[in-house]
């Protein structure tokens, strides 16, 4: 079965809703982040670090982001059968960028829902809401499934890289991706 046919089959089996997150989603988002990191980054980060990740860490900060009344950041969830199983966070670029650009700060899907189309739906929701805006993101170098997803969604590698350890305490190299729509698109 191809990815497209699997995704279509999944779509017919469960109800998926892409929506703005609510404060009550914070715990599920925390759980999803930890489970996704543990599954996706086991080749990149020490197992001791991944096992110590706490789904309840930073929930107050996450609730503040969710409840914020400013236009950015935007926390969006992919809800399956009434439960948030994936999320994205879109905000202003954290590093110097074009003044009109936005940055995809985070995109995580619970591993039980990988390759079902949830991540694609979250990214496409962003690109549909902001069709004429440059959107950039930083992807862990070597995270080939994520790189392939972003490329399928119209992003391309810029060639820019950075090494950071602010989230993990471990030096990690990230590659910059950008989606630059045709100007004048609507």
Rosetta constraint file for C-alpha pairs under 8 A:
AtomPair CA 1 CA 5 HARMONIC 6.18 0.50
AtomPair CA 1 CA 6 HARMONIC 6.18 0.50
AtomPair CA 2 CA 6 HARMONIC 6.04 0.50
AtomPair CA 3 CA 7 HARMONIC 5.99 0.50
AtomPair CA 3 CA 115 HARMONIC 7.30 0.50
AtomPair CA 4 CA 8 HARMONIC 6.13 0.50
AtomPair CA 5 CA 9 HARMONIC 6.02 0.50
AtomPair CA 6 CA 10 HARMONIC 6.07 0.50
AtomPair CA 6 CA 116 HARMONIC 6.90 0.50
AtomPair CA 7 CA 11 HARMONIC 6.12 0.50
AtomPair CA 7 CA 115 HARMONIC 7.31 0.50
AtomPair CA 7 CA 116 HARMONIC 5.02 0.50
AtomPair CA 7 CA 117 HARMONIC 5.46 0.50
AtomPair CA 8 CA 12 HARMONIC 6.49 0.50
AtomPair CA 9 CA 13 HARMONIC 6.49 0.50
AtomPair CA 10 CA 14 HARMONIC 6.46 0.50
AtomPair CA 10 CA 116 HARMONIC 6.20 0.50
AtomPair CA 11 CA 15 HARMONIC 7.08 0.50
AtomPair CA 11 CA 16 HARMONIC 7.33 0.50
AtomPair CA 14 CA 80 HARMONIC 6.71 0.50
AtomPair CA 14 CA 81 HARMONIC 6.51 0.50
AtomPair CA 15 CA 79 HARMONIC 8.00 0.50
AtomPair CA 15 CA 80 HARMONIC 5.76 0.50
AtomPair CA 15 CA 81 HARMONIC 5.55 0.50
AtomPair CA 16 CA 78 HARMONIC 6.63 0.50
AtomPair CA 16 CA 79 HARMONIC 5.51 0.50
AtomPair CA 16 CA 80 HARMONIC 4.74 0.50
AtomPair CA 16 CA 81 HARMONIC 6.77 0.50
AtomPair CA 17 CA 78 HARMONIC 5.73 0.50
AtomPair CA 17 CA 79 HARMONIC 5.00 0.50
AtomPair CA 17 CA 80 HARMONIC 6.65 0.50
AtomPair CA 18 CA 76 HARMONIC 6.96 0.50
AtomPair CA 18 CA 77 HARMONIC 5.75 0.50
AtomPair CA 18 CA 78 HARMONIC 4.61 0.50
AtomPair CA 18 CA 79 HARMONIC 6.22 0.50
AtomPair CA 18 CA 121 HARMONIC 7.48 0.50
AtomPair CA 18 CA 122 HARMONIC 6.86 0.50
AtomPair CA 18 CA 125 HARMONIC 7.66 0.50
AtomPair CA 19 CA 76 HARMONIC 5.58 0.50
AtomPair CA 19 CA 77 HARMONIC 5.60 0.50
AtomPair CA 19 CA 78 HARMONIC 6.72 0.50
AtomPair CA 19 CA 79 HARMONIC 7.62 0.50
AtomPair CA 20 CA 74 HARMONIC 7.35 0.50
AtomPair CA 20 CA 75 HARMONIC 6.04 0.50
AtomPair CA 20 CA 76 HARMONIC 4.37 0.50
AtomPair CA 20 CA 77 HARMONIC 6.17 0.50
AtomPair CA 21 CA 25 HARMONIC 6.25 0.50
AtomPair CA 21 CA 66 HARMONIC 6.17 0.50
AtomPair CA 21 CA 75 HARMONIC 5.54 0.50
AtomPair CA 21 CA 76 HARMONIC 4.99 0.50
AtomPair CA 21 CA 77 HARMONIC 5.52 0.50
AtomPair CA 22 CA 26 HARMONIC 7.46 0.50
AtomPair CA 22 CA 66 HARMONIC 6.17 0.50
AtomPair CA 22 CA 67 HARMONIC 7.18 0.50
AtomPair CA 23 CA 63 HARMONIC 5.25 0.50
AtomPair CA 23 CA 66 HARMONIC 6.06 0.50
AtomPair CA 23 CA 67 HARMONIC 6.58 0.50
AtomPair CA 25 CA 29 HARMONIC 6.13 0.50
AtomPair CA 25 CA 84 HARMONIC 6.66 0.50
AtomPair CA 26 CA 30 HARMONIC 6.13 0.50
AtomPair CA 26 CA 59 HARMONIC 6.21 0.50
AtomPair CA 26 CA 62 HARMONIC 6.50 0.50
AtomPair CA 26 CA 63 HARMONIC 6.23 0.50
AtomPair CA 27 CA 31 HARMONIC 6.21 0.50
AtomPair CA 27 CA 55 HARMONIC 7.13 0.50
AtomPair CA 27 CA 56 HARMONIC 6.72 0.50
AtomPair CA 27 CA 59 HARMONIC 7.09 0.50
AtomPair CA 28 CA 32 HARMONIC 5.99 0.50
AtomPair CA 28 CA 83 HARMONIC 7.86 0.50
AtomPair CA 28 CA 84 HARMONIC 6.19 0.50
AtomPair CA 28 CA 85 HARMONIC 7.27 0.50
AtomPair CA 29 CA 33 HARMONIC 6.05 0.50
AtomPair CA 29 CA 84 HARMONIC 7.06 0.50
AtomPair CA 29 CA 85 HARMONIC 7.56 0.50
AtomPair CA 29 CA 86 HARMONIC 7.11 0.50
AtomPair CA 29 CA 87 HARMONIC 6.68 0.50
AtomPair CA 30 CA 34 HARMONIC 6.35 0.50
AtomPair CA 30 CA 54 HARMONIC 7.87 0.50
AtomPair CA 30 CA 55 HARMONIC 4.38 0.50
AtomPair CA 30 CA 56 HARMONIC 6.06 0.50
AtomPair CA 30 CA 57 HARMONIC 7.46 0.50
AtomPair CA 30 CA 59 HARMONIC 7.13 0.50
AtomPair CA 31 CA 35 HARMONIC 6.15 0.50
AtomPair CA 31 CA 55 HARMONIC 4.75 0.50
AtomPair CA 31 CA 56 HARMONIC 7.67 0.50
AtomPair CA 32 CA 36 HARMONIC 5.85 0.50
AtomPair CA 32 CA 55 HARMONIC 7.86 0.50
AtomPair CA 32 CA 85 HARMONIC 6.57 0.50
AtomPair CA 32 CA 86 HARMONIC 6.60 0.50
AtomPair CA 32 CA 108 HARMONIC 6.78 0.50
AtomPair CA 32 CA 109 HARMONIC 6.25 0.50
AtomPair CA 32 CA 110 HARMONIC 4.82 0.50
AtomPair CA 33 CA 37 HARMONIC 6.04 0.50
AtomPair CA 33 CA 55 HARMONIC 7.21 0.50
AtomPair CA 33 CA 108 HARMONIC 5.91 0.50
AtomPair CA 33 CA 109 HARMONIC 7.43 0.50
AtomPair CA 33 CA 110 HARMONIC 7.35 0.50
AtomPair CA 34 CA 38 HARMONIC 6.06 0.50
AtomPair CA 34 CA 50 HARMONIC 7.91 0.50
AtomPair CA 34 CA 53 HARMONIC 6.13 0.50
AtomPair CA 34 CA 54 HARMONIC 6.88 0.50
AtomPair CA 34 CA 55 HARMONIC 5.74 0.50
AtomPair CA 35 CA 39 HARMONIC 6.21 0.50
AtomPair CA 35 CA 110 HARMONIC 6.20 0.50
AtomPair CA 35 CA 111 HARMONIC 6.69 0.50
AtomPair CA 36 CA 40 HARMONIC 5.84 0.50
AtomPair CA 36 CA 108 HARMONIC 6.15 0.50
AtomPair CA 36 CA 109 HARMONIC 6.18 0.50
AtomPair CA 36 CA 110 HARMONIC 5.42 0.50
AtomPair CA 36 CA 111 HARMONIC 5.65 0.50
AtomPair CA 37 CA 41 HARMONIC 5.40 0.50
AtomPair CA 37 CA 42 HARMONIC 7.70 0.50
AtomPair CA 37 CA 50 HARMONIC 7.25 0.50
AtomPair CA 38 CA 42 HARMONIC 5.93 0.50
AtomPair CA 38 CA 50 HARMONIC 5.46 0.50
AtomPair CA 38 CA 51 HARMONIC 7.34 0.50
AtomPair CA 39 CA 111 HARMONIC 6.84 0.50
AtomPair CA 40 CA 143 HARMONIC 7.67 0.50
AtomPair CA 41 CA 45 HARMONIC 5.92 0.50
AtomPair CA 42 CA 46 HARMONIC 7.04 0.50
AtomPair CA 42 CA 47 HARMONIC 6.52 0.50
AtomPair CA 42 CA 50 HARMONIC 7.47 0.50
AtomPair CA 44 CA 172 HARMONIC 7.97 0.50
AtomPair CA 45 CA 49 HARMONIC 6.88 0.50
AtomPair CA 45 CA 50 HARMONIC 6.99 0.50
AtomPair CA 45 CA 170 HARMONIC 7.42 0.50
AtomPair CA 46 CA 50 HARMONIC 6.57 0.50
AtomPair CA 47 CA 51 HARMONIC 5.98 0.50
AtomPair CA 48 CA 52 HARMONIC 6.31 0.50
AtomPair CA 49 CA 53 HARMONIC 6.65 0.50
AtomPair CA 49 CA 168 HARMONIC 7.99 0.50
AtomPair CA 58 CA 62 HARMONIC 6.21 0.50
AtomPair CA 59 CA 63 HARMONIC 6.04 0.50
AtomPair CA 60 CA 64 HARMONIC 6.30 0.50
AtomPair CA 61 CA 65 HARMONIC 6.37 0.50
AtomPair CA 62 CA 66 HARMONIC 6.21 0.50
AtomPair CA 63 CA 67 HARMONIC 5.98 0.50
AtomPair CA 64 CA 68 HARMONIC 5.80 0.50
AtomPair CA 65 CA 73 HARMONIC 6.62 0.50
AtomPair CA 65 CA 74 HARMONIC 7.51 0.50
AtomPair CA 65 CA 75 HARMONIC 7.20 0.50
AtomPair CA 66 CA 74 HARMONIC 7.09 0.50
AtomPair CA 66 CA 75 HARMONIC 5.86 0.50
AtomPair CA 68 CA 72 HARMONIC 7.95 0.50
AtomPair CA 68 CA 73 HARMONIC 7.83 0.50
AtomPair CA 72 CA 90 HARMONIC 7.11 0.50
AtomPair CA 72 CA 91 HARMONIC 5.29 0.50
AtomPair CA 72 CA 92 HARMONIC 6.95 0.50
AtomPair CA 73 CA 89 HARMONIC 6.63 0.50
AtomPair CA 73 CA 90 HARMONIC 5.41 0.50
AtomPair CA 73 CA 91 HARMONIC 4.19 0.50
AtomPair CA 73 CA 92 HARMONIC 7.04 0.50
AtomPair CA 74 CA 88 HARMONIC 7.98 0.50
AtomPair CA 74 CA 89 HARMONIC 5.60 0.50
AtomPair CA 74 CA 90 HARMONIC 5.18 0.50
AtomPair CA 74 CA 91 HARMONIC 6.46 0.50
AtomPair CA 75 CA 87 HARMONIC 6.98 0.50
AtomPair CA 75 CA 88 HARMONIC 5.74 0.50
AtomPair CA 75 CA 89 HARMONIC 4.53 0.50
AtomPair CA 75 CA 90 HARMONIC 6.62 0.50
AtomPair CA 76 CA 87 HARMONIC 5.43 0.50
AtomPair CA 76 CA 88 HARMONIC 5.26 0.50
AtomPair CA 76 CA 89 HARMONIC 6.45 0.50
AtomPair CA 76 CA 122 HARMONIC 7.46 0.50
AtomPair CA 77 CA 84 HARMONIC 5.80 0.50
AtomPair CA 77 CA 85 HARMONIC 7.24 0.50
AtomPair CA 77 CA 86 HARMONIC 5.54 0.50
AtomPair CA 77 CA 87 HARMONIC 4.19 0.50
AtomPair CA 77 CA 88 HARMONIC 6.49 0.50
AtomPair CA 77 CA 122 HARMONIC 7.47 0.50
AtomPair CA 78 CA 84 HARMONIC 5.56 0.50
AtomPair CA 78 CA 85 HARMONIC 5.81 0.50
AtomPair CA 78 CA 86 HARMONIC 4.94 0.50
AtomPair CA 78 CA 87 HARMONIC 5.98 0.50
AtomPair CA 78 CA 118 HARMONIC 6.39 0.50
AtomPair CA 78 CA 121 HARMONIC 7.89 0.50
AtomPair CA 78 CA 122 HARMONIC 6.74 0.50
AtomPair CA 79 CA 83 HARMONIC 5.02 0.50
AtomPair CA 79 CA 84 HARMONIC 4.14 0.50
AtomPair CA 79 CA 85 HARMONIC 5.74 0.50
AtomPair CA 79 CA 86 HARMONIC 7.14 0.50
AtomPair CA 80 CA 84 HARMONIC 6.30 0.50
AtomPair CA 80 CA 85 HARMONIC 6.35 0.50
AtomPair CA 85 CA 109 HARMONIC 5.97 0.50
AtomPair CA 85 CA 110 HARMONIC 5.50 0.50
AtomPair CA 85 CA 113 HARMONIC 7.20 0.50
AtomPair CA 86 CA 107 HARMONIC 7.55 0.50
AtomPair CA 86 CA 108 HARMONIC 5.55 0.50
AtomPair CA 86 CA 109 HARMONIC 3.94 0.50
AtomPair CA 86 CA 110 HARMONIC 5.93 0.50
AtomPair CA 86 CA 118 HARMONIC 6.85 0.50
AtomPair CA 86 CA 119 HARMONIC 7.15 0.50
AtomPair CA 87 CA 106 HARMONIC 7.67 0.50
AtomPair CA 87 CA 107 HARMONIC 5.80 0.50
AtomPair CA 87 CA 108 HARMONIC 5.60 0.50
AtomPair CA 87 CA 109 HARMONIC 6.45 0.50
AtomPair CA 87 CA 122 HARMONIC 7.16 0.50
AtomPair CA 88 CA 104 HARMONIC 7.29 0.50
AtomPair CA 88 CA 105 HARMONIC 7.46 0.50
AtomPair CA 88 CA 106 HARMONIC 5.25 0.50
AtomPair CA 88 CA 107 HARMONIC 4.38 0.50
AtomPair CA 88 CA 108 HARMONIC 6.61 0.50
AtomPair CA 88 CA 122 HARMONIC 6.60 0.50
AtomPair CA 88 CA 123 HARMONIC 7.82 0.50
AtomPair CA 89 CA 104 HARMONIC 6.00 0.50
AtomPair CA 89 CA 105 HARMONIC 5.33 0.50
AtomPair CA 89 CA 106 HARMONIC 5.04 0.50
AtomPair CA 89 CA 107 HARMONIC 6.71 0.50
AtomPair CA 90 CA 102 HARMONIC 6.91 0.50
AtomPair CA 90 CA 103 HARMONIC 5.74 0.50
AtomPair CA 90 CA 104 HARMONIC 4.54 0.50
AtomPair CA 90 CA 105 HARMONIC 5.60 0.50
AtomPair CA 90 CA 106 HARMONIC 7.26 0.50
AtomPair CA 90 CA 126 HARMONIC 7.97 0.50
AtomPair CA 91 CA 102 HARMONIC 5.78 0.50
AtomPair CA 91 CA 103 HARMONIC 5.37 0.50
AtomPair CA 91 CA 104 HARMONIC 6.47 0.50
AtomPair CA 91 CA 105 HARMONIC 6.56 0.50
AtomPair CA 92 CA 101 HARMONIC 7.19 0.50
AtomPair CA 92 CA 102 HARMONIC 4.96 0.50
AtomPair CA 92 CA 103 HARMONIC 5.66 0.50
AtomPair CA 93 CA 97 HARMONIC 6.46 0.50
AtomPair CA 93 CA 101 HARMONIC 6.89 0.50
AtomPair CA 93 CA 102 HARMONIC 5.57 0.50
AtomPair CA 93 CA 103 HARMONIC 4.82 0.50
AtomPair CA 93 CA 136 HARMONIC 7.79 0.50
AtomPair CA 94 CA 103 HARMONIC 7.55 0.50
AtomPair CA 97 CA 101 HARMONIC 6.53 0.50
AtomPair CA 100 CA 133 HARMONIC 6.59 0.50
AtomPair CA 100 CA 134 HARMONIC 6.90 0.50
AtomPair CA 101 CA 133 HARMONIC 6.04 0.50
AtomPair CA 101 CA 134 HARMONIC 4.72 0.50
AtomPair CA 101 CA 135 HARMONIC 5.61 0.50
AtomPair CA 101 CA 136 HARMONIC 7.14 0.50
AtomPair CA 102 CA 133 HARMONIC 7.18 0.50
AtomPair CA 102 CA 134 HARMONIC 6.37 0.50
AtomPair CA 102 CA 135 HARMONIC 4.84 0.50
AtomPair CA 102 CA 136 HARMONIC 6.30 0.50
AtomPair CA 103 CA 135 HARMONIC 5.48 0.50
AtomPair CA 103 CA 136 HARMONIC 4.77 0.50
AtomPair CA 103 CA 137 HARMONIC 5.45 0.50
AtomPair CA 104 CA 135 HARMONIC 6.91 0.50
AtomPair CA 104 CA 136 HARMONIC 6.23 0.50
AtomPair CA 104 CA 137 HARMONIC 5.09 0.50
AtomPair CA 104 CA 138 HARMONIC 7.96 0.50
AtomPair CA 105 CA 137 HARMONIC 6.64 0.50
AtomPair CA 105 CA 138 HARMONIC 7.87 0.50
AtomPair CA 107 CA 119 HARMONIC 7.20 0.50
AtomPair CA 107 CA 122 HARMONIC 7.97 0.50
AtomPair CA 108 CA 119 HARMONIC 7.32 0.50
AtomPair CA 109 CA 113 HARMONIC 6.52 0.50
AtomPair CA 109 CA 114 HARMONIC 6.46 0.50
AtomPair CA 109 CA 118 HARMONIC 7.08 0.50
AtomPair CA 109 CA 119 HARMONIC 6.41 0.50
AtomPair CA 110 CA 114 HARMONIC 6.74 0.50
AtomPair CA 113 CA 118 HARMONIC 7.20 0.50
AtomPair CA 114 CA 118 HARMONIC 7.41 0.50
AtomPair CA 114 CA 119 HARMONIC 7.80 0.50
AtomPair CA 117 CA 121 HARMONIC 6.09 0.50
AtomPair CA 118 CA 122 HARMONIC 6.24 0.50
AtomPair CA 119 CA 123 HARMONIC 6.26 0.50
AtomPair CA 119 CA 149 HARMONIC 7.91 0.50
AtomPair CA 120 CA 124 HARMONIC 5.95 0.50
AtomPair CA 120 CA 149 HARMONIC 6.94 0.50
AtomPair CA 120 CA 153 HARMONIC 7.05 0.50
AtomPair CA 121 CA 125 HARMONIC 5.97 0.50
AtomPair CA 122 CA 126 HARMONIC 6.62 0.50
AtomPair CA 123 CA 127 HARMONIC 6.41 0.50
AtomPair CA 123 CA 153 HARMONIC 7.12 0.50
AtomPair CA 124 CA 128 HARMONIC 5.96 0.50
AtomPair CA 124 CA 153 HARMONIC 6.86 0.50
AtomPair CA 125 CA 129 HARMONIC 6.20 0.50
AtomPair CA 126 CA 130 HARMONIC 6.09 0.50
AtomPair CA 127 CA 131 HARMONIC 5.27 0.50
AtomPair CA 131 CA 181 HARMONIC 6.82 0.50
AtomPair CA 131 CA 185 HARMONIC 6.99 0.50
AtomPair CA 131 CA 186 HARMONIC 6.39 0.50
AtomPair CA 132 CA 180 HARMONIC 7.78 0.50
AtomPair CA 132 CA 181 HARMONIC 5.68 0.50
AtomPair CA 132 CA 182 HARMONIC 7.16 0.50
AtomPair CA 132 CA 183 HARMONIC 6.47 0.50
AtomPair CA 132 CA 184 HARMONIC 7.24 0.50
AtomPair CA 132 CA 185 HARMONIC 6.08 0.50
AtomPair CA 132 CA 186 HARMONIC 6.74 0.50
AtomPair CA 133 CA 180 HARMONIC 7.00 0.50
AtomPair CA 133 CA 181 HARMONIC 6.88 0.50
AtomPair CA 134 CA 178 HARMONIC 6.85 0.50
AtomPair CA 134 CA 179 HARMONIC 5.60 0.50
AtomPair CA 134 CA 180 HARMONIC 4.69 0.50
AtomPair CA 134 CA 181 HARMONIC 6.65 0.50
AtomPair CA 135 CA 178 HARMONIC 5.59 0.50
AtomPair CA 135 CA 179 HARMONIC 5.20 0.50
AtomPair CA 135 CA 180 HARMONIC 6.78 0.50
AtomPair CA 136 CA 176 HARMONIC 7.00 0.50
AtomPair CA 136 CA 177 HARMONIC 5.56 0.50
AtomPair CA 136 CA 178 HARMONIC 4.16 0.50
AtomPair CA 136 CA 179 HARMONIC 6.31 0.50
AtomPair CA 137 CA 176 HARMONIC 5.79 0.50
AtomPair CA 137 CA 177 HARMONIC 5.33 0.50
AtomPair CA 137 CA 178 HARMONIC 6.42 0.50
AtomPair CA 138 CA 174 HARMONIC 5.70 0.50
AtomPair CA 138 CA 175 HARMONIC 5.47 0.50
AtomPair CA 138 CA 176 HARMONIC 4.60 0.50
AtomPair CA 138 CA 177 HARMONIC 6.22 0.50
AtomPair CA 139 CA 143 HARMONIC 7.18 0.50
AtomPair CA 139 CA 146 HARMONIC 7.29 0.50
AtomPair CA 139 CA 147 HARMONIC 7.08 0.50
AtomPair CA 139 CA 174 HARMONIC 5.15 0.50
AtomPair CA 139 CA 175 HARMONIC 5.27 0.50
AtomPair CA 139 CA 176 HARMONIC 6.43 0.50
AtomPair CA 139 CA 177 HARMONIC 7.34 0.50
AtomPair CA 140 CA 172 HARMONIC 7.07 0.50
AtomPair CA 140 CA 173 HARMONIC 6.09 0.50
AtomPair CA 140 CA 174 HARMONIC 4.33 0.50
AtomPair CA 140 CA 175 HARMONIC 6.32 0.50
AtomPair CA 141 CA 172 HARMONIC 7.88 0.50
AtomPair CA 141 CA 173 HARMONIC 5.66 0.50
AtomPair CA 141 CA 174 HARMONIC 4.97 0.50
AtomPair CA 141 CA 175 HARMONIC 5.70 0.50
AtomPair CA 143 CA 147 HARMONIC 6.26 0.50
AtomPair CA 144 CA 148 HARMONIC 6.05 0.50
AtomPair CA 145 CA 149 HARMONIC 6.23 0.50
AtomPair CA 146 CA 150 HARMONIC 6.26 0.50
AtomPair CA 147 CA 151 HARMONIC 6.22 0.50
AtomPair CA 148 CA 152 HARMONIC 6.15 0.50
AtomPair CA 149 CA 153 HARMONIC 6.31 0.50
AtomPair CA 150 CA 154 HARMONIC 6.50 0.50
AtomPair CA 150 CA 155 HARMONIC 5.27 0.50
AtomPair CA 150 CA 156 HARMONIC 7.42 0.50
AtomPair CA 150 CA 177 HARMONIC 7.76 0.50
AtomPair CA 151 CA 155 HARMONIC 4.81 0.50
AtomPair CA 151 CA 156 HARMONIC 5.80 0.50
AtomPair CA 154 CA 179 HARMONIC 5.93 0.50
AtomPair CA 155 CA 177 HARMONIC 5.87 0.50
AtomPair CA 155 CA 178 HARMONIC 5.11 0.50
AtomPair CA 155 CA 179 HARMONIC 4.30 0.50
AtomPair CA 155 CA 180 HARMONIC 7.57 0.50
AtomPair CA 156 CA 177 HARMONIC 5.20 0.50
AtomPair CA 156 CA 178 HARMONIC 5.58 0.50
AtomPair CA 156 CA 179 HARMONIC 6.49 0.50
AtomPair CA 157 CA 175 HARMONIC 6.99 0.50
AtomPair CA 157 CA 176 HARMONIC 5.85 0.50
AtomPair CA 157 CA 177 HARMONIC 4.38 0.50
AtomPair CA 157 CA 178 HARMONIC 6.58 0.50
AtomPair CA 158 CA 175 HARMONIC 7.78 0.50
AtomPair CA 158 CA 176 HARMONIC 5.81 0.50
AtomPair CA 158 CA 177 HARMONIC 5.73 0.50
AtomPair CA 158 CA 178 HARMONIC 6.79 0.50
AtomPair CA 159 CA 175 HARMONIC 7.00 0.50
AtomPair CA 159 CA 176 HARMONIC 6.84 0.50
AtomPair CA 160 CA 175 HARMONIC 6.07 0.50
AtomPair CA 160 CA 176 HARMONIC 5.53 0.50
AtomPair CA 161 CA 173 HARMONIC 6.73 0.50
AtomPair CA 161 CA 174 HARMONIC 5.58 0.50
AtomPair CA 161 CA 175 HARMONIC 4.61 0.50
AtomPair CA 161 CA 176 HARMONIC 6.09 0.50
AtomPair CA 162 CA 173 HARMONIC 5.60 0.50
AtomPair CA 162 CA 174 HARMONIC 5.43 0.50
AtomPair CA 162 CA 175 HARMONIC 6.77 0.50
AtomPair CA 163 CA 171 HARMONIC 6.14 0.50
AtomPair CA 163 CA 172 HARMONIC 5.31 0.50
AtomPair CA 163 CA 173 HARMONIC 4.26 0.50
AtomPair CA 163 CA 174 HARMONIC 6.20 0.50
AtomPair CA 164 CA 170 HARMONIC 7.79 0.50
AtomPair CA 164 CA 171 HARMONIC 5.44 0.50
AtomPair CA 164 CA 172 HARMONIC 5.52 0.50
AtomPair CA 164 CA 173 HARMONIC 6.53 0.50
AtomPair CA 164 CA 174 HARMONIC 7.69 0.50
AtomPair CA 165 CA 169 HARMONIC 4.67 0.50
AtomPair CA 165 CA 170 HARMONIC 4.97 0.50
AtomPair CA 165 CA 171 HARMONIC 4.60 0.50
AtomPair CA 165 CA 172 HARMONIC 6.14 0.50
AtomPair CA 181 CA 185 HARMONIC 7.14 0.50
